[in-house]
């Protein structure tokens, strides 16, 4: 499995030192099934850090 080695989402529970520690990730288009650009994608695995 590939590792996500550059994650800049500091408030995600899976992020440790800019590396995703989730066992797998799901990436989806924001509005439709086709993103068309990087800006229109989002990580569906995001979970906020516990305070």
VEXDREN-2710 file (C-alpha; in Angstrom, 1 decimal):
% VEXDREN-2710
k/r/px/py/pz
1/UNK/0.0/0.0/0.0
2/UNK/1.2/3.5/-0.8
3/UNK/1.9/5.9/2.1
4/UNK/0.8/9.5/2.1
5/UNK/4.1/11.3/2.8
6/UNK/3.0/14.9/2.6
7/UNK/-0.2/15.9/4.4
8/UNK/-0.5/19.5/5.5
9/UNK/-3.8/19.1/7.4
10/UNK/-2.5/19.9/10.9
11/UNK/-5.8/19.3/12.6
12/UNK/-6.4/15.8/11.3
13/UNK/-6.1/12.9/13.8
14/UNK/-4.2/10.8/11.2
15/UNK/-1.4/13.4/10.6
16/UNK/1.8/12.9/12.4
17/UNK/4.7/15.0/11.3
18/UNK/3.0/15.6/7.9
19/UNK/2.7/11.8/7.3
20/UNK/-0.8/10.2/7.2
21/UNK/-1.0/7.3/9.6
22/UNK/-4.4/6.1/8.4
23/UNK/-4.4/2.5/7.2
24/UNK/-6.0/3.7/3.9
25/UNK/-7.4/6.9/2.5
26/UNK/-10.4/7.8/0.4
27/UNK/-10.1/10.7/-2.0
28/UNK/-13.3/12.1/-3.6
29/UNK/-14.3/14.9/-5.9
30/UNK/-16.0/17.8/-4.1
31/UNK/-19.1/18.1/-6.2
32/UNK/-19.3/15.4/-8.9
33/UNK/-17.6/12.2/-9.9
34/UNK/-15.0/14.1/-11.9
35/UNK/-12.7/16.5/-10.2
36/UNK/-11.1/18.2/-13.2
37/UNK/-8.4/19.7/-11.0
38/UNK/-6.5/19.1/-7.7
39/UNK/-8.4/21.9/-6.0
40/UNK/-11.7/20.0/-6.5
41/UNK/-10.6/16.9/-4.6
42/UNK/-10.8/16.2/-0.8
43/UNK/-9.7/13.5/1.6
44/UNK/-12.7/11.6/3.0
45/UNK/-10.5/10.0/5.7
46/UNK/-10.1/13.3/7.6
47/UNK/-11.0/13.1/11.3
48/UNK/-10.5/16.0/13.6
49/UNK/-7.9/15.7/16.4
50/UNK/-9.3/15.0/19.8
51/UNK/-8.8/17.9/22.2
END
